[in-house]
Amino acid sequence: MAKNSYSGVKNSTAEANHDGDFGCSLKELRSLMELRTTEGAHKMQETYGGVQGLCSRLKSSPVEGLSGQPADISKRKEVFGQNLIPPKKPKTFLQLVWEALQDVTLIILEVAAIVSLGLSFYRPPDAEREHCGNAAGGVEGRYGNRIEQEQKFTVVRGGQVIQIPVAEIVVGDIAQIKYGDLLPADGVLIQGNDLKIDESSLTGESDHVKKMLDKDPMLLSGTHVMEGSGKMVVTGVGVNSQTGIIFTLLGAGEDDDDDEDKEEKKKEKKKEKKSKKQEGNAESRKKAKAQDGAAVEMQPLNSEDGGEREKKKTSLPKKEKSVLQGKLTKLAVQIGKAGLVMSAITVIILVVLFVVDTFWIQGLPWVKDCTPIYVQFFVKFFIIGVTVLVVAVPEGLPLAVTISLAYSVKKMMKDNNLVRHLDACETMGNATAICSDKTGTLTMNRMRVVQAFFADKHYRKVPEPELIPGSVMDLLIVGIGVNCAYTTKIMSPEKEGGLPRQVGNKTECALLGFSLDLKRDYQAIRNEIPEEKLYKVYTFNSVRKSMSTVLRNADGSYRMFSKGASEILLKKCCKIMVANGETKIFRPRDRDDMVKKVIEPMASEGLRTICLAYRDFPIADGEPDWDSENDILTSLTCLCVVGIEDPVRPEVPDAIKKCQRAGITVRMVTGDNINTARAIATKCGILLPGDDFLCMEGKEFNRRIRNEKGEIEQERIDKIWPKLRVLARSSPTDKHTLVKGIIDSTVMEQRQVVAVTGDGTNDGPALKKADVGFAMGIAGTDVAKEASDIILTDDNFSSIVKAVMWGRNVYDSISKFLQFQLTVNVVAVIVAFTGACITQDSPLKAVQMLWVNLIMDTTLIMAVCAPGPGLPTKRCRCPDRGPCC
């Protein structure tokens, strides 16, 4: 096998010849982790002889783990990398100064200063010297780096179960995983107990993925363990893990390239020829591009290909200016031109006056010996002209913009907006479209029972306990307590005055919360009937669409409690509880009536309907055949039907109204089904009755925007996006396509300024593409936060509205500042111009004006910023022209 160095990864020297005496290379492990489901299991079996073979190649024991010897650990870090992602290096002070000096206003002043300074050397020694100093410029800062928490994880080392910092985990470690864990590294399952993983943050798959040795043993970093427990052998850490690869794509480790380059050069002197290495890298990139979302391509630093990529990187166009930067640049150029015209007129008038006065009025002849003196006069006039130019330029403008932005950013932090890029603040002031997630942003991400059908009566809100017959209540509470996973629970809030925490399956949490709303404690039932006393459990799966738990009574009889999708479970019910606590026959006709009068109205409001039922097995019937599910899950008695929803945040409808009044279009982009999405959008106010707007699923959206060849056409997108309000069942790629389509569209007079919210790793591309990316501070992954411009620390849509208000406050503040500043500068130019024409000298010196402007501007801009933002509707905003129209 050819030797292949995998460059671009910190501390990575592994090669296909198993460098470091390990039985597999870094490249092989990365290729393995890119496989999914049975493909990964087959590859494990064929190449390594199963997980035991992989452990032996990595010199690890599934039982004892690693030895924990410092030499072994350091060697693994050297070969396979460390479990950390190197942060981006901050810009140096000189880099920040250089960026600040690119401002057009400052460039005008710099040219004036250089010209004035150069010409001043031609003056007589006793002449008064003019200086035109540099104005202080605006420095864009980066607020809020990714906060690294010192988390610990459980691993087996030397036969001992210990907790170590996440950064100390190495390839070959045997990690113990359990419900609630966030996986810190990639790995392969060794042993699992009903292990289910939420991979939505990485793949966008909303359903939990069951992990088994023979079907899908691959565990990915950044994913959550939702059920069960198990053990895994770590196969990828840091930038070599799946999350790390995406981080690298987003540029988190770009600035470490130089250091890596030096290290790799030393090591590659000992390796084989470059050509083989390039082939290996090309091969790894081809495999990597199969990854869902973005290509997981790592840059080879020392190959010709790497050199080409470096050239491409340097030749990339500069980041597009924000709307405010564009307007201010245009203004600065206009002021510069006006100042230049005034200074030229001043110089011409002074020269004409001098010539007329000297050679005509005084009648002096042109003397050759006096020529140097005349030149000195002309230089003096030119410097006076430069002074007029300097007086015309509002040199405090860059400083005022930065102070205004910094002040707004500081205030936004109190409104739950952590601004990572300073210009995002003013860009939000110009936003015309917001593409928002549903779950957790528009809604509370807390499933709750909001309607119920008890004893032949439909309650539009949770009924009072007294309204429910006692016998029905007792059966209901026991059924909820024992027929929900015991790992699911409602816990006390983390902060005083906060909402109770929901742990576990969201639907089950809603049912447990329902029992608490009925003033009954499910935990008392669980204490009385612990999990080990449950006789039989039929767990929920996609085929059953229900869950049932069997209890054995003291007299030897059995009682089974069931819960599941109402359309499935009602078909298995032959009785129903009525108002007096007794049962009556439940015929198919009764079921159809219930569907029409209860189930369908609930579903039309976006509720998920759950039926709760039970069945008794008398002793006289003997021991049931528990394996015959069809016979067991029948002849049920319906207790009630409940409607569950993820409620809209109470403040969201009002926030969306504010956006709409301010000329901002809000669109919902969600992975949920179209009916729920439409219902939530209606409750939020995104959709209004009688509106001619589009709601569509991702599949339909993709069909309509692609031509016969399957290529996306901008013209097709332009026909859809202006009326699109809800995009349901959408993938992260759909979100990115929509955002790109809106930004690139030319159907409006001016291009749309788009803000996007996202919380998953797979939302990274859309967050990057958007003009302003909002990541969720609570539910968001590190990758989403890294790709974002602003982090919502409370995951709340109303905080986005506050960001818009503060962004517009920046515009308002600068507008007020310019009104004052330009008035002062016009007066100053007139004074300088008339004074120079009358006295042949400027009464205002450049240094004086610079000093006055800089001191005055600093206090002025703070004064105009201080009142803070009003409502976005306080004056007419034009969505097609921006708020500064």
N, C-alpha and C positions, 0 to 999 in steps of 0.2 A: 504493500500500500504506500502511496506517495506521501511524503511528509507535507503537512499543511499547517502553516501558522495562522491562527485566527487573530488578526490584528484588530485594533480599535477597542479592545477591552482591557480595562485596567488590571494589571497584575496577571495577565493571561499568557501562559507560555505553552499550553497544552497542544500536542500535535497528534496526528493520526497514528503515529508510531507509539502512542501511549507514553508520552514523555512523563517523567516523574514516577515511573514504575507502576502506574495504575493501568488497569486492564481496559480502560476506555478513555477516549479523549474528550475534551471540552466540546469540540465540534460534533462528535457523535451523540453526546448527551443532549445538546441543543436540538439536533435533528430529531431525536427521540421524543422530546417534549413538544414538538410541533404536531405530533400525531394525535388523533382523537379517537375515542370509542374503541371498537374492536380492532381497528388498525394498529393502535398503540399496543394492545395486548398481544396481537400476533407478532409484532416486531420484537417485543420483549422476549417472547418465547423462542422465536427463531434465532435472534442474535445473541441473547444473553442466557437462554435457558431458564427464563422466568426471573422473578424478582430475587430469588436466592442467588442466582448466577450473577445478577447485577451487583448485589451486595458484596459477593466475594471478589468481583473485579475491582470494586471501590475500596477493598480491604476493610470492610465493615461487617459487623455481625447483626442480624436482625434482632437478636436477643440481648447481646452485650453492648451493642453500639460501638462507637469508636473508643480507642483506649484513653483519649484525652491528653496524651503526651504533647507538650508544647511544640516539640519538633514536628510531630505529625500534623498538628493543626496548622502550623505556619507553612508547611509544605503544601497542604491542601489549598490554603489561601493563595499561595504563589501560583499553583497550577490552575486552579479552577476559579480564582477570584474571591473577593470578599463580599459579604452580604450587605453592601451599602452602595448607594448610587451617588457618585461624587457630585457635589453641588456646583452650580455655575459660579465661576470666579466673578466677584464684583468688579465693576469698572474702576479704573484708577482715577485719582483726582485729575490728572492731566487729560485723560480721555473725556471726562465730564466737562472740563474747561474747553477742550477742542470742540465738543458737540455744541456747547453753549455759544461758541464764537461763530457757528454757522448761521445764526440768526441774521436776516437781511438788514434789520435796523443796525445791528452791531457791525456788520460788514461795511455799511456806509460810513459809520463813525471811525472804523479802523482805517479805511482809505483816507478819510479826511485827516486823521491824526498823522498818518505816514506822510502825506503831502505837506501838511503844515509843519511837521517836524523837519522834513528835508529842506523846505524853503527857508526855514528860520536860520539855517547856517549861513545864508547869504547876507544876513543883516550885519550892520556895523556892530562892533563889540558893545557899545553903550546903548544899543537899541533894546527896546522892551521885547522880551521874548513871549511868544504865545505857546501855550500848550493845549493840546486837545486830548484829554485822557480817555481811556477806554471806559465804557459803561459796564456796570455789572450785569451779567446775563442770567437767563433762567436755566437752571440745571434740573433736568428731569431725573427724579429719583425713582427707586423701586421700593415700594412699601410692602413690607411683610414677606419674608422668605418662608419657605416651607418649614413648618415647625417639626423638628425631629423629636419624638418622644422616646424616652428610654424604656422600650417595651421588652418584656422577657418572654421566653418560650420554653416549653418543656421538651427536653431531649434525654436520650439514654446514652451515658458515657461510662465506660468501665463497669457496666452492669448496674449502675446507679441512675435513678431518675432524678435529674437535676434541672433547675431553671437557669438559663443563660440569656444574656442580652441578645436580641435579634441579630445585631451586627456580628456576633461571634459564631453564628451558625455557619457550618462549612459543608461542602459536598461530601456525602457519605454519612452524615449525622442521621441517627434514627430519631425522628421527631414524633411525639405523641400528640394527636389532634383530637379535639372534642368539640361538642356543640358550642357555638358562639365564637370560635377562634377565627382570626383573620390570618390566613396562611402567609408566612413571611418569605417563603422560597418555593421553587418548583420541586416536585417530588413524585415518587411512584409509590402507590399503595402497597403495603406489606400485608396488613390485616385490617379488616374493617367490620364494624357492627352497625348495619343499617345506615351507612354513611351517605348523607345527601349534601351536596355542595351548591351554593348559589354562585353561578359563574356569570351573572348578568353584568357585573362591572367590567368583565373582560371580553365576553362574547356577545352580550346583548340578549342571551337566552333567558327568558323570564322564569321558566320552569326550573325547579331544583333538579340537579343531575345526580342520579344514584351512581355511586362509585363501587365497582366490584373488581376483583382481581382478574376475572376472565373476560370482562366486557369493557370497562373503562377505568383503568387504574391510574390515569394521569391526573395529578393534583397541581393546580396552577397558583402561583403567588398572586396575592391581591384578591383572592376569592374567599367567601365566608362559608364556614361549616354550619349548616342549618339543622342537621339532625345527626344523631349517632356519634360514634367515636372510632378511632383507629390509630394505626401507626404508618409512617411513610419514611422512605429513605430519600434524603435530599439529593437532587440531581442538578439543580441550577440555582445560583445565588446572585444577588446584586444585578449588574448590567447584563448578566447572562440568563436571568430569569425572564419569563414572558412579560411581566410588568416592567422590568428593567430595560428590555428591548424597546418598548414603546416610549419609556422615558428618554432613552438615547435618541430615538427618532424625533422627539420634541425638543431636543437640544439641551437636555439637562447636563450632559457630560461633554459637550463640545469643547469647552475651554481646557480640558485636560489633554487634548490631542498632542500638544507639543511635548509634554512630559512623557506621554506614552511613546511618542515617536523616538525619543532618545533611548528609552528602555528597550524598545523593540529592535532598534538598530544594533545595539550591543548583542542582543540575543540572537538575532538573525545572522550574524557573522558566522555562528556555529552551525547554521542550518544549511539545507540544500538550496538549489538555485531558485531564483525569484519566480520563474515561470511556473514551477509546480505549485508554489504558494498561491499564485494568482488563480490558477485553475481551481484550487481548493476553495478560494474565496468566492469565485464565480458560482461554483457548484452550491456552496452554502447559501448564497443569495437567492438562487433559483428555488431552493427548498423553502427558504424563509418567506418568499412572496406568497406561498400558499396560505399563510396565516390570515385569519379573518380580520378585516378592517384595513390595516396598513401593512406595507411590506416591512418585514423585520430585518432590514438590511443594516449591517454594521460596516463602517467605513474602513477599508484596508489602508493603513497609513503609509506604508512604504512601497506600495506597488505603483505602476504607471496609472492604473485605474484610479487609485487614490489621488494621484496628482491631478488627474482630469477633474475629479470631483472637487478638489480644492480650488481649481480655476473657476469651475462653475459657481462655487460658493462665493468667490470674490467678485464674480461678474454679475451676481444677482442684483436686480434693481433695488434701490433703497426703499425702505418702508414708506408706503404712501402717506402723505401728510394728512393729519386730521383736518376736519372742516374748519376749525378755529385757526389752526396754523396756516391753512391756505388763505383764509380771509385776511389774517394779520400780515402775511407775507405780501399779499396784493396791496394792502394799505401802505405798508412800509415802502414798497416800490413807488407808489403814487406820491407819497410824501417826499421820498428821495428825489423824484423828478421835479416836483414843485420847488423844493429847496434848491435844486441845481439851477433851475431857471432863475429863481430870485437871486442866487449868488452870482450867476453870470451877468444878470442885469446890473447888479451892484458893482461888479468889477468894471463893466463897460462904462457906466456912469462916472465912476471914480477916475478912470483913465481919461475919459473925454474932458471932465472938469479940470484935471491936472494939465492936460495939453492946452486947453483953451486959456486957462489962467496963466500958465507959464509962457507959452509962445505967442499968445495973442494979446491978452490984457496987459501982462508985464512986458511984452515985446522982447523977451530974451531970445538970443540966437541959440541954435543947437551947437554946443561946444563939445568936441570929441572927448576932452578930458572929463566932462561931466556925465558921460554915458553910464559909468558904473553907478553913479548916484541916481540917475533916472531909473536904471534897472532895479535899484533897491526900492524906489517908490512903487514901481509896478509890482514887485514881489509883495510889498506891504499891502497893496490893494488886493492882490490875489488872496492873501491870508485873511483879509477882512471878508472877502467873498466866502472863504471856507468857514469863517465864523458864522456868517449868515446861514450857511448850509447846516452847520451843527445845531444852531439855535432852532432851525425848522424841524429837525428830527426829534421825535419823542423818545429820547434814549432810555426813559424809565419803563417803556412798554414791555420789553422782555421780562424785566424784574416784576412788574405788576402782574403779568400773566402767571408767572411761577408762584408768586405770593398768593394770588387768588386761588390757583389750583391746590397749593399746599394747605391753605386754610380750609377749603371745601373738603379735601381728603381727610383732614383731621376731624372735621365735623361728621363726615360720612361714617367714620368708624363708630361713632355713637349711635348711628342709625343702622348698625349691623352690616355695613359695607366695608370690607377690608380691601382697599385699592392696592393692587400690585404694580400697575403701570399708571403713572401720573396722568398721561394724556387720555386714558380711558374715562376719566372723570368728565372732561369737557365733551368727549365724543358722545357720552350718554345724553348730554344736553341736546344733541342733534339727532337722537335716535328717531326713526320713523317706523320701525317694526321690531317686535319682540317675539321670538319663537321660544315658548316656555314648555318645560316638562309638566306633566300633570301630577304624578304621585310625589307628595312631599313638598311641592312648590305651590301649586294651586290648591291641593288638598292637604290634609293633616298627616297622611301616611299612617293612619290609625283606623283600622276597620272597627265599625260600631253598629250595633243593632239599632235601627231607627224606626222600624215598623214591625208589627207582629199580628198574627191571626190566632186567637185563642177562642176556644169554645164558641164557634160560630160567629165570632165578632172580629172585624178588622180594625185594629188600633193604628192610627196614623203616627203615633209616637209611643214610646215605651209606657205601658199601662202601670197604674199604681198597683202594688202588691194585693191590696184588698179586692181588686176587681177580678182576680184570678182564683178559681176554686182551689181549696187547700190540697185536695188529692192530686190535681194537675200540677200545682206548684211543687209538691214534694217529689213527684216523679221527674219533673223537669230539671230541678236542681241536682238531683242524684245523677240523672242522665248526662247533664253538662259536665259535672265534676269528674265522673269516671270515664266518659267517652271522649274526652280531649286528652291529648298526650300530656303526661305528667310533667314533661319538661316545659310545657307551655304554661305561663303564669302571668298574673298582673302584679307588678311590684310597685312599691311606694316611689313617688317622684324623687329624682336626684336633687332637685332644688325645691325649697319651700314655695308653695303656691303653684308649682308646675303640675303637669298632667301625669297620672300614673304611667309607669313604663310597661310596655307590652313586650314580653319575651316569648319567642317561639312563633308558631304558625299564626298568621294574622287573623284568619277566619276563626280559629279556636279562641284567640284572644278576645274577639268580638263577643263570642258566646259566654266566655267567663266574665267579661265586663257586663253582659246582659244580666247574669245572675247577681252581680253586685248592685246593678241598677234596681233589681227587684228586692234589695235589702236582705239578700241571703248570701252566706259565705260558702263558696265552693270548697275552700281549703279544709273546712270542718268535715266535709264528706270524704275528702282525700285522706285526712288523718284517720278517719274511721275505717275506710277501705283503702289501705295502701296498695301500691302497684302490684306487689307480689300476690295479693289476694284475688286479682282479676283472673277469672277462670279461662277465658279465651278472648283474644283480640283479633278482629279482622281489620287490618290497617287500611287506610285510604290509598287507593291507587286510581290510575286513569281509566281502568276498565270498570271497577266497582262504582266509582264516583260516590262512595259512601264509606263510613267507618262504623264498626259495630263492636261493642264490648259486652261479654257475657259474665254475669255474676251468679255464683251459686248461693242459694238461700239456705238458711239453717235447716229447713225441713227437707232439703235434698232437691227441691225444684230449682229451676233456672229462670233468670230474667235477662233479656238482652235489650240494650239501648242502642239505637242507630241514629246517625245523622248523615245527611248528604244532600245532593242537588235535588230540589223539590220535584222536578219533572221525572226524576228516576225513582225516588223513594215513594212518592204518592201512588205510583202504579203498583207498589208492593203492599199498600195499606188496604185492609179490608174493614177496618173500624176507625172511628174518630171520637175523641173526647168532646163531650158537650158541656153546657153551662153548669149542670148539677153535679159534675164530676163523674158521670157515668159514660159508657160508650154506646155508640149507635153504629149501625151498618153504614159502610162507606162504599157506595156503588160507583160504577164508572160514570154515570150521569152526574153524581155529586162531585166527582173529581173534575169533570169538565166545567162544571159551574165554578168550582174553586179556582181553576186555572184562569177562567175568563174574568172573574170578579176580584181575585186576590193576586195571583201570580203575575199575570200580564200587566196590571197597573203598577205593581212593584217594579217589574223589569223595565217598563217604559220610563220610570224615574231613575234608571241606572242602578237599581239595587240588585244585589246577588241574593237569590232566595234559597234558604236552607230549611229543610224539613227535619223535625225532631220526632222520633217515634220509638216505640218499645214493643216487646213481645214477651209473653210468659210461656214457659214450658212446664206444664204440670208433671208431677211425679207419675201420675197414672199413664202418661204417654211413653214412659221409659226414657232411657238415655238417647238423646238425638244423635244423628250422624253429623258431627260437627264439620266433617270434610265436604259434605254435600251443601255447598253454599246456596244453591238455588232453592233447596228445601228449607234452609235456615232463614234466609233473608226473604221471607214472604209472610203473609197473614199478619202484618204489623198493625199496630194501633197508633194513629197520628196524634201526637200531643199538641204540636203547634207548627206554624210556618213563620219564619222570621225573615225580614229584609235587611241585608247588611250593605253598608256602603262605607267608602272612605270619604268622610265629610269634607266639603269645601271649607277652607279656612274662613272664618267669619269676616275678616277684613279684605278678602280678595275681591268680591264683587265691586266694592267701592273703589278699590285701587284700579281695577280694570276700567271703570267708568272714567276715572281721572285720566288714564292713558288715552282713552278714546276721545275725550274732550280736548286733549292736548295734541290730537292729530297723530297718535301712535297706534298702529294696528297690532293687536295681540293675537298670535296664533298658538294653538295647542298642538304639540308634537308628542305623541305618547305611544307606548307599546301595547296599551290596553285595547279591548275590542271597541268597535265603532259605536255600538249602542251606549255603552258606559261613557265613552269619550264625549258623545253628543249630549248626553244628559248632564254631565259635569260642565261642559262648555255652556250649556243653557243656564245652569245655575250660577255660573261665574259671570255671565253677561257677555261672553265672547260671541255667542249666537243669540240673536234676538228674534222673537216671533215675527214672521213676515219678511225677514231678510233673505236676499237672494245670494247666499253664500254656500261654498262647497265644503262638504265633509267627505273625506275618502280614506280608504285604507292604503297602506304602503304599496301593496301589490298593484292596485288600480293606478296609483300615482306613477309607478314605474312603467306601467303599460302605456300610459298616455304621454309620457315625456320622451319615449324612445321611438326611433324610426324602425323601418323593417330590418335593418342590420343590427338592431339592439343598441345603437349609439344614442346618447342623450343629446337633444337639440334644444338650444336656448329658446328658439321661437315657440316650441311646444310648451316649455316651462312658463314662458311669458303669457300664454293663454290661460294658465291655471292659477299661478300664485296670487294675482290681484284679488281673486274671490275666495281663495282657500283660507279657511279658518281652523279646520281640525284635520290633522293627519294622524290616523289611528293605525295600530298594528305596524308601526314604522320601525325600521332598523336604523342604527347609527349612520349607515351609509345614506339612507333616505334623508335623514336630517341634514347631513353635510351637503347633499345634492340640492336640497331646497334652499339652504342658506346661500350657497354659491350662486344658485340660479337667481335669487332675489338681488344679491349684490351686483352680479354681472348684467342685470337687466337694464335695458335702455328705453323701456316703454314709458317711464316717467320722465319729467323734465330734468330732474336731477337724480343721481343714483340714490338708492335706498341705503340708510344706515341701520344695520341689523344688529340687535343684541340677542344672544342665545344663552339659555340655561342648560346645564348638564351636570350629572353627578357620577357617571360611570367612566371607566377607563376608555371604553369605546366611544365616548362623546368627545374625546380629545381633538380629532380632526375638525369637527364642527365648531368647537370652542376656539380653535386656532384661526379658522377661516373667518369667523364673525368679526365685525368691527369691535364689539365688546363681548367678551365671554364671561358669563357668570357661573362660577362653580359653587356647589353646595358645601358649606363649611362643616355640616354635621354628617350628612349622608355621602358626601363626595369622596372619591378616591384621590390619592396623592397625584395620580396622573392628570385627572381632571383639574385639580387645583393648579398644577404646574402649567397647564395649557391655557388657564383663564387669565383675565385681566382684573376681575373683581371677585372676591369670595364673599358669598352671603353667609354670615356667621349664624343666622337663624333659619336658613333654608326657606325664606318666606318671600312670596311674590311682591308683597307691599314694600319690601326693602328695595326692590328694583325701581319702583315709582319714586322712592326717596332719592335714589341715585340720579334719576332723570331730573328731579327738582334741583338737586345740588349742581348737576351739570349745567342746567339753565341758569343757575345763580352765577356761575362763572361768566357766562355770556353777559348777563345783566350787569355784573360788577365791572367787566371790561368796557361795556358800552358807556356806563356812567363815567368811568375813568377817562375814556377817549373824549367824551364831550367836554370834560374839564380840561384835559391835557391839550387838546388841539386848539381850544380857545386861547389858552395861555401861550401856546407856541405861535399862533397867528399874530397875537399882540406883540410877542417878543421879536418876531421876524420884521414886523412893521417898524418897531422901535429901532432895531438894528439897521434896517435898510435906510430909514429916513435920517437916523443919526450919522450913518456913514456918509450919506450924500451931502449932509450939511457940514459936518465937522471933519470929514475925511478920516474918521476913525470910529469904530463901533463902540457905543456906550456900554454894550453888553459883551463881556469876554466869554469865550467858549467854556473855560473852566468854571466861571461863575454859574452859567446856565446848567452845566452838568451837575454841579453841586446842588443847586436849588432843585433841579428836577429829581435827582435820585433821592434826596432826603424827603422832598414833598411827596413823591410818588409812593414811597414805602408806606407812609402814614395814611395817604389818601386811599390806597387800594384796600388797606385793612379796615378803614372806616366804611367803605362802600360794601365790603364783603360781610361785615359784622351782622347786619340785620338778618341774614340767612334767606333761604328761598321761600317764596310764597307758593300758592297753588300753581300748577303748570298752566292753569287757565286764566291767569291774571291779565294776560293780553293775548290777542289773536296770534296763534302760531301757524305758520304755513308749512305743512308737512312736505310739500314739494320743493320748498326753497330753504327750509331750515329756520330755526328760531331767530336768526339775526337778520331776517329779511327786512 
